[in-house]
Amino acid sequence: MDFVIEPMTAGDWEQVRAIYEEGIRSGNATFETSAPSWEQWDQAHLPFCRLVARRAGAVLGWAAVTPISARKAYAGVAEVGLYVSEKTQGKGVGTALQEELTRQSEAHGIWTLQGVVFAENTASLALLKKCGFREVGRRERIGQRDGRWRDTILLERRSPVVGKD
């Protein structure tokens, strides 16, 4: 591996945002059409499990989790956000980020990670399945992006060590 996985800091935001914007431009990564400010992003994501893959100071990809609900019953369920720069896709960065995100999420009491992926995003679907996620179902015409209805696939990974009681 010619990169390292490290905690994301506010100082990484410009590079993280640039990678997120690549995903937005692809039209296949998110319903969002613009990247938020650091303050908005920081508020929306859990304070742990914020990771970057880095080589020689350059961020190659990032991963983080958001809570799926404010209800206490769902405190151990989080949604994965994972983006890899276009120039480093297919080189193991996404897998390394997801594997470390899974380890850290379990250390912080997360028992279920979920991914919501556009049905056409076969690379993200394959990555999550490779990392132990299972397909739960398809949500048809769940939202619009650029005036077009999109289906998403809901995947989840249930921890074998957290929430077993």
Secondary structure, 3 states (H helix, E strand, C coil): CCCEEEECCHHHHHHHHHHHHHHHHHCCCCCCCCCCCHHHHHHHCCCCCCEEEEECCEEEEEEEEEECCCCHHHCCEEEEEEEECHHHCCCCHHHHHHHHHHHHHHHCCCCEEEEEEECCCHHHHHHHHHCCCEEEEEEEEEEEECCEEEEEEEEEEECCCCCCC
